[in-house]
């Protein structure tokens, strides 16, 4: 009997070590020190492998509403080919870039600029509010082809103060995220499931409006993009679109955040700009 208890104790200790060790191994990486430097803009994080996968399916604050083109960029030639290309620059005839779109000035310009991607790549795309299901492993597929596509999606984060925040992206395949004109995340590796992540990313939010642009490029198979913030950030900020359902209601919603300063240094709002 004593030998049995000794054996049981040993098995129990080994089980505890395995479980605790597994918990340590399967923990998402934390990326700090951003935004990305010029020579890192298209480099994957290091480390960046399956052992980092962390299941966040119990998180209830995944973002479901986004503002963006009303369809995908199609026939991208696979995400490996499309990744370095700027389809916002292409679609706007050089009036916008991916970086400038992640600023309030660039975002305001989408009121008057559609994406002209040509018949082979989805045609003309107007801007709208759309919803996704974070649990859906194909939430990028909003009509049209289901493979070889790129999705662009925007949120505006209203922060009460300058603060550090942690964002957790899930994606299949190539994710690129810009915030306030700078790129903070690039990763060509899929995360494994729609609510599974490889990396948490520490970002800087400024007081007031912060514009985040999320691009995801897909080749074949599952096609998803998702994002959530840490609980402290989620409790402190307001994220738009909120109640908005289309472009006009989205801009009405963020009206108080859209103050810009023209050359004459007189405060102007989007409402003033619309009247001109």
RODO-2510 file (C-alpha; in nm, 4 decimals, decimal comma):
residues 276
     n   res          X          Y          Z
     1     x     0,0000     0,0000     0,0000
     2     x     0,2843     0,2380     0,0859
     3     x     0,4406     0,1651    -0,2527
     4     x     0,1042     0,2482    -0,4192
     5     x     0,0808     0,5859    -0,2460
     6     x     0,4411     0,6651    -0,3394
     7     x     0,3686     0,5824    -0,7010
     8     x     0,0485     0,7877    -0,6981
     9     x     0,2321     1,0835    -0,5451
    10     x     0,5029     1,0622    -0,8104
    11     x     0,2439     1,0495    -1,0882
    12     x     0,0637     1,3475    -0,9354
    13     x     0,3837     1,5522    -0,9213
    14     x     0,4712     1,4651    -1,2799
    15     x     0,1198     1,5588    -1,3943
    16     x     0,1436     1,8938    -1,2171
    17     x     0,4797     1,9652    -1,3778
    18     x     0,3501     1,8748    -1,7222
    19     x     0,0429     2,0962    -1,6844
    20     x     0,2387     2,3903    -1,5445
    21     x     0,5040     2,3439    -1,8113
    22     x     0,2420     2,3320    -2,0847
    23     x     0,0847     2,6510    -1,9509
    24     x     0,4219     2,8187    -1,9688
    25     x     0,4967     2,7001    -2,3218
    26     x     0,1563     2,7799    -2,4680
    27     x     0,1618     3,1488    -2,3815
    28     x     0,1394     3,4248    -2,6382
    29     x     0,4403     3,6472    -2,6892
    30     x     0,4315     4,0155    -2,5877
    31     x     0,5677     4,2557    -2,8485
    32     x     0,6935     4,5831    -2,7014
    33     x     0,9013     4,8744    -2,8223
    34     x     0,6902     4,9674    -3,1268
    35     x     0,6067     5,1097    -3,3692
    36     x     0,8028     4,9010    -3,6186
    37     x     1,1251     5,0468    -3,7535
    38     x     1,1650     5,1001    -4,1272
    39     x     1,3604     4,7760    -4,1733
    40     x     1,0991     4,5757    -3,9767
    41     x     0,7846     4,6786    -4,1646
    42     x     0,7542     4,3463    -4,3483
    43     x     0,9383     4,1216    -4,1012
    44     x     0,7597     3,8622    -3,8895
    45     x     0,7930     3,8754    -3,5102
    46     x     1,0594     3,6621    -3,3442
    47     x     0,9722     3,4131    -3,2003
    48     x     0,6726     3,3254    -3,4154
    49     x     0,5743     2,9579    -3,4017
    50     x     0,2957     2,7223    -3,2973
    51     x     0,4188     2,7001    -2,9376
    52     x     0,2993     3,0586    -2,8819
    53     x    -0,0621     2,9847    -2,9655
    54     x    -0,3030     3,0957    -2,6941
    55     x    -0,6770     3,0312    -2,7014
    56     x    -0,8802     3,3482    -2,6373
    57     x    -1,2188     3,1994    -2,7225
    58     x    -1,3451     3,2946    -2,3776
    59     x    -1,2780     3,6655    -2,4394
    60     x    -1,6041     3,8570    -2,4801
    61     x    -1,4601     4,1840    -2,6122
    62     x    -1,3551     4,0839    -2,9635
    63     x    -1,4375     4,3734    -3,1967
    64     x    -1,7331     4,2978    -3,4217
    65     x    -1,7983     4,6285    -3,6023
    66     x    -1,5570     4,7831    -3,8509
    67     x    -1,5498     5,0601    -4,1111
    68     x    -1,3954     4,9860    -4,4475
    69     x    -1,4452     4,9157    -4,8179
    70     x    -1,7726     4,7361    -4,8880
    71     x    -1,5875     4,4376    -5,0286
    72     x    -1,2461     4,2793    -5,0526
    73     x    -0,9557     4,3349    -5,2863
    74     x    -0,9840     4,0222    -5,5016
    75     x    -0,7312     3,8138    -5,6933
    76     x    -0,4356     3,9359    -5,4894
    77     x    -0,1972     3,6749    -5,6324
    78     x    -0,1666     3,5125    -5,2825
    79     x    -0,0824     3,7009    -4,9661
    80     x     0,2885     3,6332    -5,0174
    81     x     0,2705     3,8417    -5,3357
    82     x     0,0269     4,1078    -5,2151
    83     x     0,1807     4,1736    -4,8735
    84     x     0,4302     4,4419    -4,9806
    85     x     0,1747     4,6146    -5,2070
    86     x    -0,0279     4,9173    -5,0965
    87     x    -0,3786     4,8669    -5,2362
    88     x    -0,5044     5,1852    -5,0660
    89     x    -0,2517     5,3865    -5,2649
    90     x    -0,3523     5,1959    -5,5773
    91     x    -0,7262     5,2345    -5,5217
    92     x    -0,7136     5,6052    -5,4384
    93     x    -0,4819     5,7032    -5,7212
    94     x    -0,2147     5,8074    -5,4730
    95     x    -0,4400     6,0313    -5,2625
    96     x    -0,4218     5,7917    -4,9673
    97     x    -0,1794     5,5286    -4,8435
    98     x    -0,2199     5,2562    -4,5865
    99     x    -0,0259     5,4699    -4,3401
   100     x    -0,2194     5,7922    -4,4026
   101     x    -0,5518     5,6062    -4,3864
   102     x    -0,4684     5,5265    -4,0228
   103     x    -0,4867     5,8981    -3,9363
   104     x    -0,7922     6,1156    -3,8797
   105     x    -0,7026     6,3314    -4,1800
   106     x    -0,6849     6,0272    -4,4050
   107     x    -0,9992     5,8730    -4,2600
   108     x    -1,1955     6,1922    -4,3313
   109     x    -1,0914     6,1701    -4,6958
   110     x    -1,2825     5,8437    -4,7385
   111     x    -1,6015     6,0503    -4,7451
   112     x    -1,5101     6,1493    -5,1001
   113     x    -1,2705     5,8787    -5,2217
   114     x    -1,3844     5,5296    -5,3192
   115     x    -1,1393     5,2490    -5,3872
   116     x    -1,1054     5,2000    -5,7635
   117     x    -0,9517     4,8530    -5,7781
   118     x    -1,0515     4,7596    -6,1336
   119     x    -1,2746     4,4806    -6,2575
   120     x    -1,0130     4,2113    -6,1938
   121     x    -0,9827     4,3048    -5,8260
   122     x    -1,3359     4,3762    -5,7086
   123     x    -1,4159     4,6940    -5,8989
   124     x    -1,5220     5,0135    -5,7231
   125     x    -1,5545     4,9808    -5,3477
   126     x    -1,7455     5,2388    -5,1471
   127     x    -1,6938     5,2730    -4,7714
   128     x    -1,9351     5,1374    -4,5132
   129     x    -1,9761     4,9817    -4,1697
   130     x    -1,9754     4,6030    -4,1603
   131     x    -1,9981     4,3378    -3,8894
   132     x    -1,8066     4,0157    -3,8444
   133     x    -1,8513     3,7135    -3,6205
   134     x    -1,5266     3,6576    -3,4253
   135     x    -1,6060     3,2867    -3,3936
   136     x    -1,6352     3,2453    -3,7713
   137     x    -1,3168     3,1136    -3,9288
   138     x    -1,4222     3,2676    -4,2612
   139     x    -1,5348     3,6117    -4,1446
   140     x    -1,3312     3,7838    -4,4190
   141     x    -1,5543     3,6345    -4,6886
   142     x    -1,8106     3,9097    -4,7548
   143     x    -1,9251     3,7972    -5,0978
   144     x    -1,7143     3,7293    -5,4053
   145     x    -1,4186     3,4898    -5,4160
   146     x    -1,3187     3,3173    -5,0926
   147     x    -0,9485     3,2782    -5,1721
   148     x    -0,6692     3,5188    -5,2695
   149     x    -0,8105     3,8349    -5,1160
   150     x    -0,7248     4,1251    -4,8867
   151     x    -0,9540     4,2881    -4,6308
   152     x    -0,9144     4,6411    -4,4929
   153     x    -1,0934     4,7421    -4,1722
   154     x    -1,0831     5,0525    -3,9490
   155     x    -1,1833     5,1419    -3,5954
   156     x    -1,1530     5,4694    -3,4065
   157     x    -1,0496     5,4404    -3,0422
   158     x    -1,1431     5,7339    -2,8188
   159     x    -0,9001     5,7323    -2,5258
   160     x    -0,9471     5,9476    -2,2118
   161     x    -0,5695     6,0005    -2,1836
   162     x    -0,2332     5,9037    -2,3258
   163     x    -0,1948     5,5404    -2,2268
   164     x    -0,0346     5,2056    -2,3005
   165     x    -0,2693     4,9430    -2,4393
   166     x    -0,2296     4,5805    -2,5396
   167     x    -0,3984     4,4520    -2,8537
   168     x    -0,4380     4,0834    -2,9385
   169     x    -0,4780     4,0014    -3,3096
   170     x    -0,5946     3,6720    -3,4605
   171     x    -0,5576     3,6266    -3,8354
   172     x    -0,5364     3,3967    -4,1364
   173     x    -0,3091     3,4778    -4,3032
   174     x    -0,0964     3,7957    -4,3314
   175     x    -0,1928     4,0652    -4,0797
   176     x    -0,0702     4,4239    -4,0871
   177     x    -0,1864     4,6851    -3,8353
   178     x    -0,1284     5,0597    -3,8414
   179     x    -0,2166     5,3037    -3,5637
   180     x    -0,2066     5,6827    -3,5965
   181     x     0,0052     5,6701    -3,9104
   182     x     0,2599     5,4139    -3,7922
   183     x     0,2831     5,0388    -3,8384
   184     x     0,2799     4,8369    -3,5152
   185     x     0,2306     4,4773    -3,6300
   186     x     0,3273     4,2599    -3,9248
   187     x     0,2887     3,8829    -3,9309
   188     x     0,2554     3,6476    -4,2285
   189     x     0,1841     3,3452    -4,0074
   190     x    -0,1735     3,2366    -3,9404
   191     x    -0,2641     3,2086    -3,5731
   192     x    -0,4314     2,8674    -3,5864
   193     x    -0,7953     2,9515    -3,5125
   194     x    -1,0277     3,2505    -3,5330
   195     x    -0,9902     3,3380    -3,1626
   196     x    -0,6382     3,2093    -3,1091
   197     x    -0,3445     3,4488    -3,0966
   198     x     0,0328     3,4265    -3,1239
   199     x     0,1236     3,7732    -2,9983
   200     x    -0,0003     4,0463    -2,7709
   201     x     0,1171     4,3870    -2,8938
   202     x     0,1743     4,6855    -2,6686
   203     x     0,0740     5,0101    -2,8420
   204     x     0,0584     5,3778    -2,7490
   205     x    -0,2820     5,5461    -2,7485
   206     x    -0,3013     5,9236    -2,7498
   207     x    -0,5681     6,1221    -2,5686
   208     x    -0,8687     6,1550    -2,7957
   209     x    -0,9111     5,9870    -3,1327
   210     x    -0,6833     5,7032    -3,2422
   211     x    -0,7325     5,5525    -3,5886
   212     x    -0,6434     5,1855    -3,6318
   213     x    -0,6225     5,0172    -3,9732
   214     x    -0,6207     4,6366    -3,9862
   215     x    -0,5296     4,4650    -4,3136
   216     x    -0,5392     4,0888    -4,3603
   217     x    -0,4258     3,9049    -4,6721
   218     x    -0,5479     3,5538    -4,7485
   219     x    -0,4531     3,2803    -4,9955
   220     x    -0,6588     2,9653    -4,9336
   221     x    -0,8471     2,7837    -4,6611
   222     x    -0,9757     2,9706    -4,3578
   223     x    -0,9999     3,3489    -4,3883
   224     x    -1,0416     3,5475    -4,0672
   225     x    -0,9238     3,8597    -3,8891
   226     x    -1,0032     3,9512    -3,5288
   227     x    -0,8839     4,1909    -3,2607
   228     x    -0,9425     4,2631    -2,8952
   229     x    -0,7754     4,4823    -2,6333
   230     x    -0,6794     4,4086    -2,2748
   231     x    -0,9553     4,4495    -2,0162
   232     x    -0,8183     4,7728    -1,8664
   233     x    -0,8045     4,9388    -2,2070
   234     x    -1,1435     4,8078    -2,3110
   235     x    -1,2971     4,9502    -1,9926
   236     x    -1,1321     5,2910    -2,0406
   237     x    -1,1879     5,3651    -2,4102
   238     x    -1,4803     5,3910    -2,6494
   239     x    -1,4465     5,2131    -2,9832
   240     x    -1,6257     5,3194    -3,3011
   241     x    -1,8231     5,2140    -3,5029
   242     x    -2,0632     5,1646    -3,2157
   243     x    -2,4278     5,2097    -3,3142
   244     x    -2,3385     5,3175    -3,6700
   245     x    -2,4528     5,1000    -3,9595
   246     x    -2,3178     5,2895    -4,2625
   247     x    -2,0678     5,5563    -4,3652
   248     x    -2,2846     5,8571    -4,2823
   249     x    -2,3840     5,7338    -3,9378
   250     x    -2,0230     5,6382    -3,8663
   251     x    -1,9041     5,9928    -3,9314
   252     x    -2,1958     6,1350    -3,7339
   253     x    -2,0884     5,9101    -3,4489
   254     x    -1,7265     6,0250    -3,4441
   255     x    -1,8141     6,3923    -3,5126
   256     x    -1,6908     6,5161    -3,1730
   257     x    -1,3503     6,3538    -3,2347
   258     x    -1,2806     6,4957    -3,5802
   259     x    -1,1416     6,8392    -3,4966
   260     x    -0,8647     6,9334    -3,7372
   261     x    -0,6406     7,2368    -3,7482
   262     x    -0,6180     7,4019    -4,0907
   263     x    -0,3413     7,6332    -4,2087
   264     x    -0,5067     7,9367    -4,0495
   265     x    -0,4975     7,7593    -3,7098
   266     x    -0,8744     7,8021    -3,6660
   267     x    -1,0405     7,4942    -3,5185
   268     x    -1,2539     7,3138    -3,7742
   269     x    -1,4744     7,0078    -3,7400
   270     x    -1,5975     6,7590    -3,9940
   271     x    -1,9375     6,9282    -3,9761
   272     x    -1,7752     7,2531    -4,0909
   273     x    -1,5971     7,0730    -4,3746
   274     x    -1,9210     6,9129    -4,4950
   275     x    -2,0866     7,2562    -4,5227
   276     x    -1,8138     7,3906    -4,7554
***
